[in-house]
Amino acid sequence: MKRFLLPVAIFAVLVGFLAVGLTLNPREIPSPLVGRVAPDFSLPQLHESDKVFSPKELAGKVWLLNFWASWCNGCKEEHPVLMRMAQAGNVPIYGMDYKDRRDEALTWLRRHGNPYVLTGVDEAGRIGINYGVYGVPETYVIDKQGVIRYKQIGPLDDEVVAKTIIPLVKELQAK
């Protein structure tokens, strides 16, 4: 009888792990960068390639960094949300054109509208690697000290913006 207790106990533990795992959101991937200073960079701007974009210029501000590309289907889904956010003016949105061609990115923004204060060009994808980008779109909320406070993997939607991003931005701006 005792030899059956160990397999039953192991089975019960596995069932417990499975039960916990089924309650988790598979889209939520924890980022080791949340709570850490955002990686620094200095990249050419999309619209003015002779100028650079660096997060050092944004010290003392709460801002969003959105990785996107003209070839990205999720970015097309998210774009109207970003446009509404930009129109509301609650937080400045900076773009990072990720592994894209400059002419295609410029055409895409002219066609669909430009929600970004400015956009950097990460043609080789190195900055995306430093930020731990799994794939575009991804959005980061960065506080006044340059610390990443939130990471959204995949397209933003109105619910995430209203329930998570805007309250977090307001909280960070009040500090």
Protein Blocks (a to p, Z undefined) as FASTA:
>chain_A
ZZmmmmmmmmmmmmmmmmmmmmpcfklccdfkgopacdddddddfklmmbccdfklmgoi
acddddddfklmklmmmmmmmmmmmmnomaccddddehiafklmmmmmmmnopabfbdcd
dfkommmmmnopabdcddddddfkopafbdcedjddfklmmmmmmmmmmmmmmZZ
